[in-house]
């Protein structure tokens, strides 16, 4: 208890403050890992949902036009180009915009030419990887998810 000019004034002791700080530290140590786990799972869910939406849009475009999006002017003799991939999907309202990869925030697409194989693994240099010839659409993110499944194999 402190006395200031004849009046009582109550204050916390150093021990009380240390106890409160210790309790807050323990709570933070318990909560922060759980928060990180939830954000990781949210990104995984967003990636799976985006892949499903984009793959559905690619199939719908193919069924309607008989050619996969990505070929300039729907000419399958030309090399696939990124603007020829997303522009028709947006124009035909299959998607509202090219989505961002939830892990790296990129929406760019690595376009694989006909006859070339998909990369052996993801590099995270792009948001997505697309091969028009086979209509394969993948996320460009290395590593595995919380279930030990490769992001690249989603």
Buried (B, 14 or more C-beta within 10 A) or exposed (E): EEEEEEEEEEEEEEEEEEEEEEEEEEEEEEEEEEEEEEEEEEBBEBBBEBBEBBBEBBBBBBEEEEBBBBBBEBEBEBBBBBEBBBBBBEEBEBBEEBBBBBBBEBBBBBBBEBEEEBBEEBEBEBBBBBBBBEBBBBBBBEEEBEEEEBBBEB
